[in-house]
Amino acid sequence: MIGRLNHVAIAVPDLEVATATYRDTLGAIVSAQIAEPDHGVTVVFVKLPNTKIELLHPLGENSPIAAFLDKNPSGGMHHVCYEVDDIIKARDQMKSEGARVLGDGEPKIGAHGKPVLFLHPKDFCGTLVELEQA
């Protein structure tokens, strides 16, 4: 059911430093900062030949990334995102298999402008999983 790996998201305490590390040290192409107020994050996309890295930084006091960074002050991997052809079909299949969909279970528009859902990390080997409609 899952398709290609869309991105790996990394929460970072300092977005400028993280961006410079990927751009200057690793030689990657990085996007400008993009504020996503509906998700409480500011993102920078690191473009790779086969996928992307999404650098996440808190936007606002209620950001879920702020809570993550409180527990992991140096930052770290936050989630992996897989593409699916039909997000509603994927959601329904996940639920039928006993997986927990976070939030109200309805897709939201993600940073790429496409519908996304998040799945509980306890159901996926301790990893928060994002599904994005391809």
TORTI-896409 format. One record per atom (N, C-alpha, C): residue in three letters; x, y, z. Coordinates in steps of 0.05 Angstrom, whole numbers, padded with zeros to 5 digits, always signed. Example, Ala and Ser with C-alpha at 12.3 -4.5 7.8 and 13.67 -1.06 7.14 Angstrom:
<recs>
ALA+00264-00114+00156
ALA+00246-00090+00156
ALA+00264-00066+00156
SER+00257-00045+00142
SER+00273-00021+00143
SER+00258+00001+00157
</recs>
This chain:
<recs>
MET+00016-00024+00000
MET+00000+00000+00000
MET+00017+00025+00000
ILE+00038+00026+00016
ILE+00054+00051+00017
ILE+00071+00052-00009
GLY+00075+00077-00017
GLY+00092+00081-00041
GLY+00119+00090-00032
ARG+00130+00109-00047
ARG+00158+00118-00042
ARG+00160+00134-00017
LEU+00184+00135-00006
LEU+00190+00152+00017
LEU+00189+00181+00007
ASN+00171+00197+00018
ASN+00169+00225+00009
ASN+00190+00242+00023
HIS+00192+00239+00050
HIS+00213+00254+00065
HIS+00217+00242+00093
VAL+00240+00250+00104
VAL+00246+00244+00132
VAL+00246+00272+00145
ALA+00232+00275+00167
ALA+00230+00301+00180
ALA+00248+00301+00205
ILE+00263+00322+00208
ILE+00282+00325+00230
ILE+00275+00351+00245
ALA+00269+00349+00270
ALA+00264+00372+00287
ALA+00290+00385+00294
VAL+00292+00411+00292
VAL+00317+00425+00297
VAL+00313+00448+00316
PRO+00331+00453+00335
PRO+00329+00475+00353
PRO+00336+00502+00340
ASP+00351+00502+00319
ASP+00360+00527+00306
ASP+00358+00522+00276
LEU+00338+00533+00263
LEU+00333+00528+00235
LEU+00355+00539+00217
GLU+00365+00562+00224
GLU+00386+00574+00208
GLU+00412+00558+00208
VAL+00419+00548+00232
VAL+00443+00531+00234
VAL+00439+00505+00219
ALA+00416+00493+00222
ALA+00410+00467+00208
ALA+00410+00471+00178
THR+00399+00493+00169
THR+00398+00499+00140
THR+00427+00502+00130
ALA+00442+00517+00144
ALA+00470+00522+00136
ALA+00486+00496+00136
THR+00481+00478+00155
THR+00495+00452+00156
THR+00489+00436+00130
TYR+00464+00434+00123
TYR+00457+00419+00099
TYR+00466+00432+00074
ARG+00464+00459+00072
ARG+00472+00474+00048
ARG+00502+00476+00046
ASP+00516+00485+00067
ASP+00544+00491+00065
ASP+00562+00467+00070
THR+00556+00451+00090
THR+00573+00429+00097
THR+00568+00405+00078
LEU+00542+00399+00074
LEU+00535+00375+00057
LEU+00531+00382+00028
GLY+00529+00408+00021
GLY+00526+00416-00007
GLY+00499+00411-00018
ALA+00478+00410-00001
ALA+00451+00405-00011
ALA+00438+00430-00020
ILE+00417+00426-00037
ILE+00400+00448-00045
ILE+00378+00450-00025
VAL+00374+00474-00013
VAL+00353+00477+00008
VAL+00334+00499-00001
SER+00309+00496+00008
SER+00289+00516+00002
SER+00291+00539+00021
ALA+00275+00559+00016
ALA+00271+00581+00035
ALA+00254+00570+00058
GLN+00254+00585+00080
GLN+00237+00577+00103
GLN+00208+00581+00095
ILE+00191+00562+00103
ILE+00163+00563+00097
ILE+00148+00561+00124
ALA+00132+00581+00131
ALA+00116+00581+00155
ALA+00091+00565+00150
GLU+00085+00546+00167
GLU+00061+00530+00166
GLU+00045+00533+00192
PRO+00031+00556+00195
PRO+00017+00562+00220
PRO-00004+00541+00228
ASP-00017+00528+00208
ASP-00036+00507+00215
ASP-00024+00483+00228
HIS+00002+00479+00224
HIS+00016+00456+00236
HIS+00035+00465+00258
GLY+00038+00491+00262
GLY+00055+00501+00284
GLY+00085+00497+00278
VAL+00093+00498+00253
VAL+00121+00494+00246
VAL+00130+00513+00224
THR+00155+00517+00224
THR+00169+00529+00201
THR+00186+00507+00189
VAL+00185+00504+00163
VAL+00200+00483+00150
VAL+00219+00493+00129
VAL+00240+00477+00125
VAL+00259+00480+00103
VAL+00262+00453+00091
PHE+00259+00452+00064
PHE+00262+00426+00050
PHE+00290+00424+00039
VAL+00303+00401+00044
VAL+00329+00395+00033
VAL+00323+00375+00010
LYS+00331+00383-00014
LYS+00325+00367-00038
LYS+00347+00347-00042
LEU+00340+00322-00045
LEU+00359+00301-00051
LEU+00350+00287-00077
PRO+00367+00273-00090
PRO+00359+00260-00116
PRO+00336+00241-00113
ASN+00333+00228-00090
ASN+00312+00207-00088
ASN+00291+00213-00067
THR+00293+00234-00052
THR+00273+00241-00031
THR+00279+00269-00021
LYS+00268+00276+00002
LYS+00273+00302+00015
LYS+00278+00297+00044
ILE+00292+00317+00056
ILE+00294+00319+00085
ILE+00277+00344+00092
GLU+00261+00342+00112
GLU+00244+00365+00121
GLU+00255+00374+00148
LEU+00267+00397+00149
LEU+00276+00408+00174
LEU+00253+00423+00187
LEU+00246+00416+00212
LEU+00223+00427+00226
LEU+00232+00444+00250
HIS+00220+00467+00252
HIS+00226+00485+00275
HIS+00199+00495+00286
PRO+00197+00498+00312
PRO+00171+00507+00324
PRO+00163+00534+00313
LEU+00137+00537+00309
LEU+00125+00563+00302
LEU+00103+00567+00322
GLY+00108+00584+00342
GLY+00089+00589+00363
GLY+00093+00571+00387
GLU+00081+00580+00409
GLU+00085+00566+00435
GLU+00072+00539+00436
ASN+00050+00534+00420
ASN+00036+00509+00421
ASN+00045+00489+00400
SER+00068+00494+00388
SER+00078+00477+00367
SER+00084+00449+00378
PRO+00075+00428+00364
PRO+00083+00401+00373
PRO+00113+00396+00371
ILE+00126+00412+00355
ILE+00155+00409+00353
ILE+00169+00420+00378
ALA+00157+00441+00390
ALA+00168+00452+00415
ALA+00169+00430+00436
ALA+00147+00415+00439
ALA+00146+00393+00459
ALA+00167+00372+00452
PHE+00171+00366+00427
PHE+00191+00346+00419
PHE+00219+00356+00426
LEU+00224+00382+00421
LEU+00251+00393+00427
LEU+00255+00395+00457
ASP+00234+00398+00473
ASP+00237+00398+00502
ASP+00248+00372+00512
LYS+00239+00350+00499
LYS+00249+00323+00506
LYS+00275+00316+00492
ASN+00280+00329+00470
ASN+00305+00324+00454
ASN+00317+00351+00446
PRO+00331+00364+00465
PRO+00341+00391+00460
PRO+00360+00394+00436
SER+00373+00373+00429
SER+00391+00375+00406
SER+00376+00370+00379
GLY+00351+00363+00381
GLY+00336+00356+00357
GLY+00337+00327+00351
GLY+00326+00319+00328
GLY+00328+00291+00320
GLY+00305+00284+00301
MET+00306+00259+00292
MET+00285+00250+00273
MET+00258+00252+00286
HIS+00239+00265+00272
HIS+00212+00268+00282
HIS+00193+00248+00270
HIS+00194+00245+00243
HIS+00176+00226+00230
HIS+00186+00219+00202
VAL+00174+00198+00191
VAL+00179+00191+00163
VAL+00152+00194+00149
CYS+00154+00201+00123
CYS+00130+00205+00107
CYS+00130+00187+00083
TYR+00109+00171+00080
TYR+00106+00154+00057
TYR+00083+00164+00040
GLU+00085+00161+00014
GLU+00064+00168-00004
GLU+00044+00145-00007
VAL+00019+00152-00009
VAL-00003+00132-00015
VAL-00019+00143-00038
ASP-00031+00125-00053
ASP-00048+00134-00076
ASP-00074+00146-00067
ASP-00086+00135-00046
ASP-00112+00144-00037
ASP-00112+00146-00006
ILE-00111+00170+00004
ILE-00107+00173+00033
ILE-00131+00163+00049
ILE-00155+00165+00039
ILE-00179+00155+00054
ILE-00178+00125+00054
LYS-00172+00112+00032
LYS-00170+00083+00031
LYS-00148+00074+00050
ALA-00125+00088+00049
ALA-00102+00080+00067
ALA-00111+00083+00096
ARG-00124+00105+00103
ARG-00134+00109+00131
ARG-00152+00087+00139
ASP-00171+00080+00122
ASP-00190+00060+00129
ASP-00177+00033+00133
GLN-00157+00027+00116
GLN-00143+00001+00118
GLN-00126+00001+00144
MET-00113+00023+00150
MET-00097+00025+00175
MET-00115+00020+00199
LYS-00138+00033+00200
LYS-00156+00030+00222
LYS-00166+00001+00224
SER-00172-00011+00201
SER-00182-00039+00202
SER-00161-00058+00212
GLU-00135-00051+00209
GLU-00113-00067+00218
GLU-00106-00061+00247
GLY-00120-00041+00260
GLY-00116-00035+00288
GLY-00097-00012+00292
ALA-00087+00001+00271
ALA-00069+00024+00274
ALA-00085+00048+00282
ARG-00073+00065+00299
ARG-00086+00089+00308
ARG-00078+00113+00291
VAL-00098+00127+00281
VAL-00094+00151+00266
VAL-00096+00174+00286
LEU-00077+00192+00285
LEU-00076+00214+00305
LEU-00096+00236+00297
GLY-00103+00253+00317
GLY-00121+00274+00312
GLY-00150+00264+00309
ASP-00165+00278+00293
ASP-00193+00270+00289
ASP-00196+00249+00267
GLY-00174+00240+00255
GLY-00175+00220+00235
GLY-00181+00230+00207
GLU-00186+00256+00204
GLU-00190+00267+00178
GLU-00164+00279+00167
PRO-00160+00275+00141
PRO-00135+00287+00129
PRO-00135+00317+00132
LYS-00111+00327+00135
LYS-00106+00356+00135
LYS-00087+00362+00112
ILE-00086+00387+00103
ILE-00068+00394+00081
ILE-00041+00399+00094
GLY-00021+00384+00083
GLY+00007+00385+00094
GLY+00023+00407+00080
ALA+00049+00407+00087
ALA+00068+00427+00077
ALA+00071+00426+00047
HIS+00065+00404+00034
HIS+00068+00402+00005
HIS+00041+00408-00009
GLY+00021+00417+00006
GLY-00005+00423-00006
GLY-00022+00399-00012
LYS-00015+00376+00000
LYS-00030+00351-00005
LYS-00041+00341+00021
PRO-00063+00324+00020
PRO-00074+00313+00044
PRO-00055+00294+00058
VAL-00054+00297+00085
VAL-00036+00281+00102
VAL-00051+00271+00126
LEU-00041+00249+00137
LEU-00050+00237+00163
LEU-00025+00228+00178
PHE-00027+00227+00204
PHE-00005+00216+00220
PHE-00015+00192+00235
LEU+00003+00172+00238
LEU-00003+00147+00251
LEU+00013+00145+00276
HIS+00001+00133+00297
HIS+00014+00132+00323
HIS+00040+00117+00323
PRO+00061+00128+00335
PRO+00087+00114+00334
PRO+00087+00087+00348
LYS+00070+00083+00368
LYS+00070+00058+00382
LYS+00060+00035+00364
ASP+00047+00042+00342
ASP+00038+00022+00323
ASP+00058+00016+00301
PHE+00080+00032+00300
PHE+00099+00030+00278
PHE+00128+00031+00288
CYS+00134+00012+00305
CYS+00161+00007+00315
CYS+00173+00033+00328
GLY+00157+00049+00341
GLY+00166+00073+00354
GLY+00171+00097+00336
THR+00161+00095+00311
THR+00166+00117+00293
THR+00139+00130+00285
LEU+00138+00156+00288
LEU+00114+00171+00278
LEU+00115+00170+00248
VAL+00092+00161+00236
VAL+00090+00158+00207
VAL+00069+00178+00197
GLU+00077+00192+00176
GLU+00059+00209+00161
GLU+00053+00196+00135
LEU+00027+00196+00127
LEU+00019+00187+00101
LEU+00011+00211+00085
GLU+00021+00213+00060
GLU+00014+00236+00043
GLU+00003+00225+00017
GLN-00020+00237+00009
GLN-00031+00228-00017
GLN-00013+00237-00040
ALA-00006+00218-00057
ALA+00013+00224-00079
ALA-00001+00241-00101
</recs>
